Amino acid sequence: MATEKSGIFISLEGPDGAGKTTQLKLLSKYLDSINCQYVITRDPGGTPLGKQIRRILLHAETTVDPVTELLLYQADRAQHVSELIAPSLAKGLVVLCDRYVDSTLAYQGFGRNLDLSLIRQLNEIATGGLMPELTILFDIDSQSGLSRLHPSGHDRLEREAMDFHTRVRNGYLELAKAEPKRWQIIDASRAMSAVQEDLQRIVADKLGVAV
């Protein structure tokens, strides 16, 4: 799988309820204002095949074995990189991905207690080693994050027990601490406007433009 790129690859991560998806939509307006050529995508679900996999993974009434879950995420990711992410980067576009390999480490590794070294190996296989240049973590404590979600709209993962979500959040913080050059952490518990200001500043700095 080709991993050469000339664009800029940025991933956005965070526990459930952190608000990263909303912030990414707001960021798109800023990117339009500076005439940035970009593509916004999500993991899972960034391709037609991925949308089908996403429905299986997140359907609230579906029972999925943890190993099956892990492999489905990787299948989505392999197709995603091959069909959309790598080609977009080759065109020189800025690719902003709502979740990527670190989500699997956080949710299936720290959350499900699956072997982290195995997950990293599968991540490598699925992506061909393609990693973001910048990963932004929207950090919020589990209780506050989950309280933001509408009870009737919880997907399968959002319905997990609080200790699962706590392990996920702590896992993210551990991953960020291990790679401080790649990660930037935003306090997502604050007002939406304050979070967006931080996000724009971080992305603008990566793009080499003024906010």
N, C-alpha and C positions, 0 to 999 in steps of 0.2 A: 504493500500500500504506500503510495507516494505521500511524503510528509513535507516536501519543500513548500515554502510559502513566502510571499512578498507582502501580504497584508498584515493586519494586526489582529491577534486572537485574544479576546477578553471573555472570561467566564464570570458569571455571577452566582454566588452560592449563599446558602443560609437555611436555617431550620424553618419548619412550617410556621407561617404567620409573620415572617420577617418583613414581608412587603416588597421583596426584590422584583417580582413581576410587574407590580404597579410602578415602581421606580424606573424600571427599564422602559416602560411605555412613555413616561415623562421625559426620560433621557432622549428618546427618539426625536422629540421636538427640538431639543437643543442641537442635536446632531444635524437636523435639517437646517437649522438656522446658520450653521457654519459650513453648509454644503459638503458635509462629510458623506462619502460613499460607503454605505454600511449595509449589513444584513443582520436582522435579529432572528434568532432561532431558539429552540428549546430541546432539552434532553430529559426525558424521552419525548418523541413526537415531532421531530423536525423534518421528517420526510413522510410521504404517503404510507410507506410500510411502518414507519415509526409511530404514526397516529394509531394504527391498529394495535401495535404492541402497547402503546400507552393506555388504550382503553382496557386491555387485559390487566395491566399492572395496577391501575388505580381504581378499577371498579370496586365499589364498596362491598359488594356481596361476593366477590371472587376470593376463593381460598388458594393461595399460592405458596408452595414450598419455598423456603429461603434460598435454596440453591437454584431452583427454577427461576425465582425472582432475579437473582444475580445474573444468570445467563441471558434472560430476556433483556435486561438493561444493556448487556454487552452486545447482544444482537442488534438492538436499536442503534447503539453507538457506532458499530462497524459500518452500518448502512449510512448513518448520518455523516460520518467523516468522509466516506467515499463519495456520496452523492451530493452533499451540500457544503460542508465546512472546508474541506481541502480545495475543491474547485473555486470557492469564493475567495479564499486566501490567495490562490494562484492568480486571481484577477486583480489583486491588490486591494480588496475590500477590507473594511473593518468588520470582523465577525464578533457579535455579542451573543453569547450563548447562556440561556437561562438554565443553569445546572450543567455539569459535565462530569468528568471522572471523579472529582472529589466528593460528589454526592454519593457515589457508590461506596467510597471508603467510609464516609460518615454514616450512611444509613445501613448498608449491608455489613460493613466492617464493624464499626463501633456500635451501631444500633442492634444489629442481628448477631453480633459476636462471631461473624465468619472470619476466616483467616485473612489478615491484611496483606500478607505476601502473595497469596493466591489472587486476591482482588487486583493487586498491582500488576501481576503477570497478565491477567485477563484484560485489564485496561490497556496494557502495552500491545497486546495482540489486536484488540478491537480498534485501536486508534493508530496503529503503526508508529506509536511514539509521539504523536502530535499533541503537544501540550500548550495551554494558554501562556501568553507572555505575562498576563496580569490576571489575577483572580481576586475578586472583591467579595468579601464576606459581610453579609448583612447580619449582624449579631443581635440576638434578643433572647432573654431567658425564656425557657419553654412554656411556662405558665402564661406569661404575657402574650407570647406569640399565638398560642392556641386559642386564647380568649378573643383574639381578633377575628377568628374564623367563624363563619355562620354555621351553627350546629347542624343544620339540614344539608349543608354542602360538603361535609367531611368526606374525603376519599379514603381508600383503604389504609394508606399509611398514616394519614392524619388521625385515624381512629385508634392508633396504637396507644398503649398505656403511657403515662407520664414519664416513667423511668426510661422507656425507649427514647422518647424525645429528648430527655436530659442527656442520655449517652450520645445522641446525635450531635447536640449542641456542643458538648464537651469535646467530642471528636473533631468537630470543625476547628475549635480553638487550638487543639493539639496539632492539627495539620498546618494551620497558619503559623504557629510558633516554629514548626520545623522548617518552613520555607519562607522566611520573612521578606526575601527579595521579590518573591512572586505575589505574595498576598498583601492586600490592604483591608483593614477592618473598619467598618462603619457601624456606629452605634445606631441600630435601627429602632430603638425604643423611643426616639425623639420625634418631634413633629415632622410630617412628611416633607415640608419645605426645607428643613435643616438637613435631612437625609439627602434630598436631591441636590442641594448645594455641594455637599461633600462628594457625591457621586460625580457630578459634573466636573468638579475640580480635579479629582483623581483621573478621570478619563481624559480631560483636556491635557493634563500633564503628560499622560502616555502618548497622546497624539501630537504633542508639541505645539499646542495652540493656546491662546488666551481664553479664559472663561468669559 
